[in-house]
């Protein structure tokens, strides 16, 4: 390598060194300041998140909503601090904010069903139309509330099946809440030869003595309608939702046995056929 080439190489290295030195002098303090701001921001986000959680716990607000809000506040504080830290480095965040906004709009349109479930979940947690352990019926689905999440509510039935109901199908719909119990409605027809008062008293006695029937709510027994072969008796009583079918079947058997012992007959349609010879 000749002297001219060596001199050019030295000049190039000198220029690179000068550029790096100027860069460090110009941005080192800014970089350190940005790092310090970001670390303080992480500490502040943690403190604010814990403060929000304590306030929710103090006012006995649902833990699911508490976790959601505290995490949201923490992320929001971190984003704000990151924007300040980037500004400290002289980086313009305007194009970045615009890009994030556009991406958020597209993502929001893509997951609007999920977001509507989350919004409905927050509404359920805040307004508390039901709590864990209640029996609810919505869109012809009945079960005991096992868990309430932001996106869905999990019900369980007597067979132990788990039914996941999206929260958007609960908020704004007709909702039945019978708490821990469920109503049993039964109708059957007795012959007109029977004494209706005797039959009603017999059924009421069975319901009152039955351990399966929820006694805190009144049972109702009476003449529901009249048919061609007899009068229709309506029976309404409450049982625990978790044993609905089991208790219903046992109670129906007890009612039938009581009526049979007293000679009260359930009417049966009779069709007469006359043959002409």
C-alpha positions in Angstrom: 0.0 0.0 0.0 1.5 3.4 -1.0 1.7 6.4 1.2 -1.3 8.1 -0.4 -3.6 5.1 0.2 -2.4 4.8 3.8 -3.1 8.5 4.4 -6.6 8.1 3.0 -7.3 5.1 5.2 -6.1 7.0 8.3 -8.3 9.9 7.3 -11.3 7.6 7.0 -10.6 6.0 10.4 -10.2 9.4 11.9 -13.5 10.6 10.4 -15.3 7.5 11.8 -13.8 8.0 15.2 -14.8 11.6 15.2 -18.3 10.8 14.2 -18.6 8.2 16.9 -17.1 10.6 19.5 -19.5 13.4 18.4 -22.4 10.9 18.6 -21.5 9.8 22.1 -21.1 13.4 23.3 -24.3 14.5 21.7 -26.5 11.5 22.7 -24.9 9.8 25.7 -26.6 12.1 28.3 -29.9 11.9 26.4 -29.6 8.1 26.3 -28.9 7.9 30.0 -31.7 10.3 30.7 -34.2 8.2 28.6 -33.2 5.0 30.3 -33.6 6.6 33.7 -37.0 8.0 32.7 -38.2 4.6 31.4 -37.0 2.8 34.6 -38.8 5.4 36.8 -41.8 4.9 34.6 -41.8 1.2 35.2 -41.6 1.8 39.0 -44.4 4.4 38.8 -46.6 2.0 36.7 -46.2 -0.8 39.3 -47.0 1.6 42.2 -50.1 3.0 40.4 -51.3 -0.5 39.5 -51.0 -1.7 43.1 -52.8 1.5 44.3 -55.7 0.8 42.0 -55.9 -2.8 43.1 -56.0 -1.8 46.8 -58.8 0.7 46.1 -60.8 -1.9 44.4 -60.2 -4.4 47.2 -61.1 -1.7 49.8 -64.5 -1.2 48.1 -65.0 -4.9 47.6 -65.2 -4.7 43.9 -65.0 -7.9 41.9 -61.4 -9.3 41.5 -61.8 -9.8 37.8 -62.6 -6.2 37.1 -59.9 -5.1 39.6 -57.2 -7.1 37.7 -58.4 -5.8 34.3 -58.4 -2.1 35.4 -55.1 -2.3 37.3 -53.3 -4.0 34.3 -54.8 -1.5 31.9 -53.6 1.4 34.0 -50.1 -0.1 34.3 -49.8 -0.6 30.5 -51.2 3.0 29.9 -48.5 4.5 32.2 -45.7 2.5 30.5 -46.8 3.7 27.1 -46.9 7.3 28.2 -43.4 7.0 29.8 -42.1 5.3 26.6 -43.3 8.2 24.5 -41.6 10.7 26.9 -38.3 8.6 26.8 -38.3 8.6 23.0 -38.9 12.3 22.9 -35.9 12.7 25.2 -33.8 11.0 22.5 -35.2 13.4 19.9 -37.2 10.7 18.2 -40.5 12.0 16.8 -43.4 9.8 18.0 -46.0 11.3 15.8 -45.6 8.9 12.9 -45.4 6.0 15.4 -48.7 7.1 17.1 -50.4 7.4 13.7 -49.2 3.9 12.8 -50.3 2.5 16.2 -53.7 4.2 15.7 -54.2 2.7 12.3 -53.1 -0.7 13.5 -55.4 -0.5 16.5 -58.4 0.4 14.2 -57.7 -2.6 12.0 -57.3 -4.9 15.0 -60.4 -3.5 16.6 -62.5 -4.3 13.5 -61.0 -7.7 13.3 -61.7 -8.6 17.0 -64.8 -6.5 17.5 -66.7 -9.6 18.6 -64.1 -10.3 21.3 -64.2 -6.7 22.4 -68.0 -6.7 22.7 -67.7 -9.7 24.9 -65.2 -7.9 27.1 -67.4 -4.8 27.3 -70.3 -7.0 28.3 -68.2 -8.8 30.9 -67.3 -5.5 32.5 -71.0 -4.6 32.6 -71.9 -7.9 34.3 -69.1 -7.5 36.9 -70.1 -3.9 37.7 -73.9 -4.2 37.7 -73.9 -7.8 39.2 -77.2 -9.1 37.8 -76.0 -12.5 39.0 -73.0 -13.9 41.0 -71.3 -17.2 41.2 -73.7 -19.8 42.5 -76.8 -18.3 41.1 -79.1 -20.2 38.6 -79.6 -18.2 35.4 -81.5 -18.9 32.2 -80.6 -17.0 29.1 -81.4 -17.8 25.5 -83.1 -21.1 26.7 -79.8 -22.2 28.4 -80.1 -22.9 32.2 -77.3 -23.6 34.6 -75.5 -22.6 37.8 -73.0 -19.9 37.4 -69.5 -21.4 38.1 -67.2 -18.6 36.8 -67.5 -15.1 35.4 -64.7 -14.0 33.1 -64.4 -10.8 31.0 -65.2 -12.7 27.8 -67.6 -15.4 28.9 -69.7 -16.8 31.7 -69.3 -20.5 32.6 -72.4 -22.4 33.7 -72.7 -26.0 34.9 -75.7 -28.3 34.9 -76.8 -31.4 36.8 -74.7 -33.7 34.5 -71.6 -31.7 35.3 -71.3 -30.2 31.8 -69.7 -26.8 31.5 -71.6 -24.4 29.3 -69.6 -21.3 28.1 -71.9 -18.4 27.2 -70.3 -15.4 25.5 -71.1 -12.3 27.6 -72.5 -10.4 24.7 -75.3 -12.9 24.6 -76.2 -12.1 28.3 -76.2 -8.3 28.4 -79.2 -6.9 26.7 -81.1 -10.2 26.7 -84.0 -11.4 28.9 -82.2 -12.9 31.9 -83.9 -15.2 34.5 -82.1 -15.5 37.9 -83.6 -17.9 40.3 -80.5 -17.9 42.5 -79.7 -21.5 43.8 -83.0 -23.1 42.8 -85.2 -23.8 39.8 -88.9 -24.0 39.4 -90.6 -27.3 38.6 -94.0 -27.1 36.9 -96.1 -30.2 36.4 -99.7 -30.8 35.2 -101.7 -33.9 35.1 -105.4 -34.7 34.8 -107.6 -36.4 37.5 -111.0 -38.0 36.9 -114.1 -35.9 37.7 -115.1 -38.7 40.1 -112.3 -37.5 42.4 -112.6 -34.9 45.2 -110.4 -32.1 44.0 -109.9 -30.7 47.5 -108.7 -34.1 48.7 -106.3 -34.4 45.8 -104.9 -31.0 46.3 -104.5 -31.5 50.1 -102.7 -34.8 49.5 -100.2 -33.2 47.0 -99.6 -30.3 49.3 -98.8 -32.7 52.2 -96.3 -34.5 50.0 -94.6 -31.3 49.0 -94.4 -30.1 52.6 -92.9 -33.3 53.8 -90.5 -33.8 51.0 -86.8 -33.0 51.8 -86.1 -32.4 48.1 -88.5 -29.4 47.9 -87.2 -26.0 48.8 -89.5 -24.8 51.6 -88.5 -21.2 51.7 -90.6 -20.5 48.6 -94.3 -21.3 48.6 -95.5 -24.3 46.6 -98.7 -23.9 44.6 -101.2 -26.6 43.8 -104.6 -26.1 42.2 -107.0 -26.7 39.3 -105.2 -25.4 36.3 -107.8 -26.3 33.6 -110.7 -28.5 32.7 -110.6 -31.3 30.1 -113.2 -33.7 28.6 -112.0 -36.6 30.8 -111.2 -34.7 34.0 -109.8 -31.6 35.7 -106.2 -30.7 35.2 -104.1 -30.2 38.4 -101.2 -27.8 38.2 -98.2 -28.2 40.6 -95.4 -25.7 41.1 -92.5 -26.1 43.5 -88.8 -25.3 43.8 -85.8 -27.7 44.0 -82.0 -27.2 44.0 -80.8 -26.6 40.4 -77.8 -29.0 40.9 -80.3 -31.9 41.6 -83.2 -30.7 39.5 -84.1 -33.8 37.6 -83.3 -36.2 40.5 -85.5 -34.2 42.9 -88.2 -33.7 40.4 -88.5 -37.4 39.6 -88.5 -38.4 43.3 -91.2 -35.8 44.1 -93.4 -36.9 41.2 -93.2 -40.5 42.4 -94.1 -39.5 45.9 -97.1 -37.6 44.6 -98.3 -40.5 42.4 -97.9 -43.0 45.4 -99.9 -40.7 47.7 -102.7 -40.3 45.2 -102.8 -44.0 44.5 -103.0 -44.9 48.2 -106.0 -42.7 48.6 -107.8 -44.1 45.6 -107.5 -41.0 43.5 -107.1 -42.0 39.8 -105.3 -40.1 37.1 -107.7 -39.7 34.2 -107.0 -41.7 31.0 -108.6 -40.8 27.7 -111.1 -43.6 26.6 -112.1 -44.1 23.1 -115.3 -46.2 22.4 -115.4 -48.1 19.1 -118.8 -49.5 18.0 -118.8 -52.2 15.3 -121.9 -52.6 13.2 -122.6 -56.1 12.1 
